[in-house]
Amino acid sequence: MDVRIAWASSGRSRGPGMSARVGWVGLVLLGLAGCASVNLQAGFSDVSAAVEKRSATKIAWSTGSKQDQEAAEQLRVLLRRTLTADDAVQIAALNNRDLQALYNELGLAQADLVQAGLFKNPVLDAAVFLPLSGVRPDYQLSVVIGLLDALYVPLRKRVAAALSEEAKFRVTGAVLDFAAQVRSAFYVHQANEQLVELRQTIVAALSASLDVSRRLYEAGNITELDLARDRAQTEEAKIALRSAEIAARQSREQLNILMGLWGADTEWTIDPRLADIPERLDVEGVEGFALDRSLDALLARQRIIVAGQQLGYTRATALIPDLEVGAGAEREGEEGWKVGPSIAFPIPLFDQGQARVGRALAELRRAQQEYYALGVRIRATARAVQDRIDGARDRALYYRDILLPLRERIVNEGQLYYNAMQIGIFQLLREREQQIETAVAYVDALREYWLARTDLSQIASGRLPATNGARGNGAGKPSRMNGQDGH
């Protein structure tokens, strides 16, 4: 509803009451005017507390304050020591610029919340008419202030407040997903470093074996074919070593991207071997645990709240979205002032808001169904991750405790038989190849175990893990979600 205040004059005497009326209008406008500032960081403290509670990771929003210097000092301290997975996550949380960009979604939501609480600005219309007869010009002035819009402010603010809370959940979830991405990339790089070390050991051992084969060939104890086979396996091992070195360099650069490092800061070091399998991790009631901790479920519930608030606002404004009520005054010649009311509103003949209400209702129903579907997905994912952990643990222990010692014994015994001329070089090379394959498979099983543990940690923080195919190969930036979290 708008109030319209109009004044028209023919340029003749206005009378002493006109200045008072204009002053009264000015006071009304000043009374309706409000001052509202936008604190773009209003929701960051809630996000920071939620992230630290769920993942023990501290985040900071770089705004040029004293806290930025403290974060920079903490970064320098971390980079001076051998990094762990937790250190890599903390560095990324403090230094990744894409993460800093993500925090501005909180500022956007806060700005929308402040905007929702503001009245529309008054509209001032002024006109000057110049008569051709030469008399003084006529002046007209009108001011329109929206009052029906003011009545809708509480409804708009409720919708914007619900969206602001949703933005907090979204940003918190994106930060937790990002932390899991960094942790997974760390384990991938650590596994690649361990494979490089393993390949280096294999190349050194095969090179030493090749030297022995050359001496045996020169002494006439083995054929040229046996020597060629031994050399071929050594050269293949060198190629595999080079491939492992390239993979390690690539995964290192991926970590640099995630941690936001460049220049001298990229000279960080880590333990080049994955940690051994710890004691069995038993999680009782993993499904219920996942549901209780689920930030995804909280976000889905918040979307239902947003859709409900939007439906209420749409229904309230469906029939008459705007209404103008005002008064006009005009004075001509000596006849005095003429005053009369005015009203203007859309006639809901064709558009009665039914389409907008229907759309809002459909959004609400969709949000409700997505919430129920999410519960099923959380339960299934939690069970699947627990199975992955158990399976990877059993495989890694089987390789470590049974297959690797067995392969080592077979190779050692084969070397003795080969030295005694009881088996040929081809059989010995085959035994070495199987030993290498077993060692590589052990590292793969160990890496899969720690990636599965990362997924379980992510579930414990309240988020569903990413697909397995994306492990350690992300673009180095957190996802930006506009109403959808990808789950």
N, C-alpha and C positions, 0 to 999 in steps of 0.2 A: 504494500500500500504506500503510495507516495502522497505527500502534501505539496500542493502547488500554490505558491504565493506569487501573485502577479500585480504589477503596477503599470498603468498606462497613463500618459500625460500628454496634453496637446501643447505643452510648452508655456501655458499661462500659469497663473499663480497656483501654488500647490497647497497652500494653507498650512497652518502651524502643526497639524496632526501628522503630516506625512513624514517628517523627520523622526518623530517618535515611533511611527510604524516601522520605518527602515531600521532604526536602532533596535526595536524589539526583534525583528527578523534576525539581525546580526547576533543578538544574544542567544536566540534559539539555536542558530548554527554553531556557535561556540560551545553551547551546552551539549550538543549532540556529538561534537568532535571528540575523538579520543586519541590518546597517545599510546602506542603499542610498539615495543621494541622486540627484536627477534634475537634470541639467544640460540645460535646455531648448534651449540654444544649441549643443549639442555638434556638430551637423552643419552649422552655418551657415558655418564657415570653409571647408569643402570646397565648398559652393555658391558662396560669394563668389569663391573662387579660380577655379572653373570658369567663372563668368559673366565675370570680368575677362579670362580667357584667351581666351574665345570671342568677346567683343564689345567689349573695352576699356572696359567700363562698371563703375564701382565701386558696390557696394551696401552699405547699412548697415542694421542692425537696431536700431530705436529702443528702448532699454531704460533711458533715464535716466542713461546713463553719460557720460563725458567725450567719447566718440566722437560723441554726439549734438550737442554744441556745435560740434565740428569740421565735421560735416555741415551744420549750420545756417549756419555761416560760409561754407562753400563754396557753399551755395545763394544767399546774398546776393551773393557775387561774380559768380556766373553771371547773376543777374537784372539786374545793372547794365550788362551789355553786350548788343549785338545778338546774339540767339540764333541758333545754327546747329542743324541737326538733331541733331548729337551733344550739344549743350548741352541741348536739350529732353529727350533720352533720359536724360542724367545727372540733370537736375532731377527727372524722374519717378522715377528709381531711388532718389533720396534722400528724396523727399517724398510719394509716393503712399501713402495709408493702406491701401488695399486690398492693395498689395504687402506692407506691414508685417503685415497680417493673414495673408497667405499664408505668411509665414515660420513661423507657429505650427504649421503642419503638421509641421515638423521637430521641434518640441517634443512634439507628439502621438506621433510615431514614436519619439522617444527615451523618452518615458514608457512606451510599450508595450514597448520593449526592456528597460527596467529591471524592469517588472512581470513579464515573462516569466522573469526570473532569480530571482524571489522564491519562497520556499516558502509554502505556504498556512499561515495562522495556526493554531496549535493550538486545539482546541475544548475548552472546560471545561464539564463538566456537573456540577451539584450538586443534591442533593435532600435534603429533611428530612422524615422521617415521624414523625408525632405519634400514638403509640398511645392508644387510648381508655381503656386500663386505668390510665393515670396514670404509668406508668414513664417513664424518661427517653427522649427521642426518638432515633431512629436517623438516622444521617447516611450519605450515599453521595456519593462523589466520583469522577469519571473524567476523564481527559485523553486526547484523541485527536490524534495527530500523523501527518500524511501522509508516508509514505516512498516509495510508488510514484510519487507526484507529484514527489518530489525526483529520482527517476531520470529523469523526463521533462523536467526543467529544461534540460539541454543541447539536447534536440531543440527545445523551445520557443524557446530563445534563438537557435538557428540560423534558425528561421523569422522571428523578430522582427528579427534583424540583417539578413536579406535584405530584409524590408519597409522597414527604416530606410534601406538603400541605395537602394531604389526611390523612397522619398520624396525623397531628395536629388536623384535624376535628375528626378523630377516637378517639384520646385520650381525647379530650374535651368532646365528646359525652359519652365516658365510665365514665369519672369523674362525669358528670351530672347524668347519670344513677345510679351510685354508691351513690350519694347524695340522690336521691329519694329512693333508697333501704334502706338507713339508716333511713330516715324520716319515711318510712312505718314501719320498724321494731320498731322504737320508739313508734309509735301509737299502734302497736300491743301489745307491752309490757305494755304500759300505760293502755290499755283496760284490759289486764290480771290482772294487779294490782287492777284495779277497781272491777273486778269480784271477786278477793280474798276478798276485803273489803266487797263486797255485800254478799258473801257466809259466811263470818264470822258473819255478822249481822244476817243472816238467822239462822245459827246454834245457836247463842246466844238466839234469840227469841224462836226458837223451843225447846231449852233446858229448858228455863223458862216455856214454855207451858207444857212440859213434867212433870216438877215438880208439876205444878198445877193438871195435870191429875192424878199423883200418889196419891196426897192428896184426890182428888175426889174418886179415886178407893178405897182407904183405908176407906173412909167414906161411901162407898157403893153407891155412886151416879152414877158411870159409870161401865160398864162391863169390864171384863178382855180383851175382844176383842177390845173395844175402846182404852184401854191403850196400847195394842200391836200395833194398827194402829198408834197411836201418836208416840210411840217409833220408829217404822219402818221409819216414815217420818224424824224423827230427825237423825237416823243413816244414812239414804240416804243423808241427807244434809251434814253430816260430810264427806262422801265419795266424794261428789261433791266439798266440800271445799278442800280436799286433791288434787283432780285432778286440781283444779284451781291453787293451790300453785305450783304444778309441772309445769304447763303450764307457770306460771309467772317466775319460775326459768329458764326454757328453753329459754324463750324469752329474759331474762336478759343476759344469756350467748351468745345468738345470737348477742345482742348489743355489748357485750364485744369483740366478734370476729370482728365485723364491725369497732369498735372504736380502735381496736388493744391494748386493755388494759389487764393487768394481775397483780397479786400480790395485793398490797394495793390500787392500782388505781381502782380496781373493786368495791370499797366501795362507789361508787357514788350514789346519790339519785335523784329522780324525783318526781314530783307531781303525786300521785297515782291515779288521776282521769283525764279523758279526759276533755278538755275544752268544755264548753257548746256550743250549736249551735249559731254562730254569726248572724248578720243581713244577709239577703239574698244577695248573691253574683251574680250580674248580669254582664255577659260578653257579650257585644254587638259584633255581627259578629265573633263568636268564630272560625268559619272556616277560615276566612281571617286572623284573629289574629294568628292562629296556623301555617298557611302557611308562613306568614311574619316572624315569629320567628323561623321557623324550621331549626335546624342544620342538621337534617336528609336530608332535601332537598339540603342544601349546600354541604353536603358530597356526595350525589348522583350526583350533577352537577360536583363536582370535579372528580368523577370517570369517567364521560364522557370525561372530559379534559384529564385524564390519558390515557384512551383508545384511544383518538384521537392522542395524542403524540406518543403512542406506535405504532399505525398504521403508522404514518409518518416515524418513525424510521425503522420499518420493511420494508416498501416499498423502502426506500432509500438503504437499505443493502440487499435487496432480491436477486438481480442478481449477484452482485460481492461483497460478504462479506469481501474478503481479496485480496490483490494484493501486490506482492513483486517485487520491482525494485531495482537493485543494480549494482555494478561494481566490477570486480575482477582483481587482479594484481598478476603476477607470474614471477619469475626470475629464470632462469636455466643457470648455467655456465656463459659463456661470452656472451651469446646471448642478454643480457639486459632484460628489463622489457617488459612483454606482458600484455596489458590492454584491457578489453572488457566488454560490458554491459551484464546484465542478467535480466530476467523477469520471474515471476512465478505467475500464477493465476488459480483458478478453472474454468474449462469449464462448463458453465451452460447447460449441455446437458440433464440431468435427473431431477435434483433439481433446479428449477428456482425461488424458494422461494414462489411459489404459495400457498402452504399449510400454511406457516407462515403468509402470507398476509391475507389469508382467515380466519385464526383463529383470527388475530387482528381485522379484520372487524366484525366478529361475536361478539367479546368482546365489541366493540363499540355499536353495535346494541342492545346487551343485556343491556348495561348500560343505553341506551336511554329509552328502554321500562320499565326498573325498575324505572327510574325517574318518568315517567308518572304514573305508578302503585302506587308509593309512594304518589303522590299527592292525589289520591283517598282515600288511607288508612289514610292519615293525616286528611282529611276532616271528614271522617266517625268516626274516633277515637275521634276527638274533640267534635263532636255532642254526641257521646255515653257517654263520660266523663261528659259533661254538664247534660245529662239526669240522670246519676248516682248521681251526686251531688244533683240535685233537688229531686230525689226520696228518697235518704237517709235522706235528710233534712226534708222532709215531714213526713217520717216514724218516725224519732227521735222526732220531735215536737209532733206528734200524741201520741206517747207513753208517753212523758213527761207531756203534758198538759191535756190529756184526759184519757188514759188507766190507767196510774199509780195512779193518784188520785182516779179513780173509783175503782180500785182493792183494794186500801187501805181502802176506805170507806166500801166496801163489807166485807172485813176481820174484820174490827172493829165492824160492825153491826152483823156479824156472831158470833163474840166472845160474844157479849151481849146476843144474842139469845141462844148460847150454855150455857152460865152461867145461863140463866133462864130455862134451860132444854127444850127449844122449838125446837132445832135441835140437831142432833147427832154429834159425833166426826168425823165421816166419811165425812159429808158434810163440816164441818169446815176445815178439812185437805185438802179437795179438793179446797176450796177457797184459802187457803194459797199456795198450789201448783201453782195455776194459777197466784197468785200475784208474786211468784218467777219467773215463766216463763216469765211474762211480764217485770220484772226488767232486766232479762238477755237479753231479746230481745231488750230492750232499749239500753243497753250497746253495743250490736252488731250493732244496727243501728247507734249509735254514732261513733263507730269505722269505719264503712263503709263510713260514711260521711267524716271523716278526711283522710281516704285512698283515697277517690275520690278527695278530695281537693289536696292531694299530687300528684295525676295523673295530675290534671289541672296545678299545679305548674310546673310539669315536662314538660308539653306541652308548658307552657309559657317560659321555659328555652330553648325550641327548640328540645325536644326529645319526641319520642313516648313512652308512659308508658309500663311497662312490663305487662304480662298476670296476671289476677287476682289470678290465682292459685298459683303464686309464691310469694305472698305477705308475707314478713317477714320470708321466709323460704329459703333464698338464702344461698350459701356456704360461704358468707362473703368475697368475692373477686370480684373485677370488672372484666367484661368480656374482654378478649383479642381477638381483631378482626383482622384477616389477610385478609383485603380486603372486609370483609363482616361485617355489623353491626347488623345483626340479625333482621332487620326490613324489 
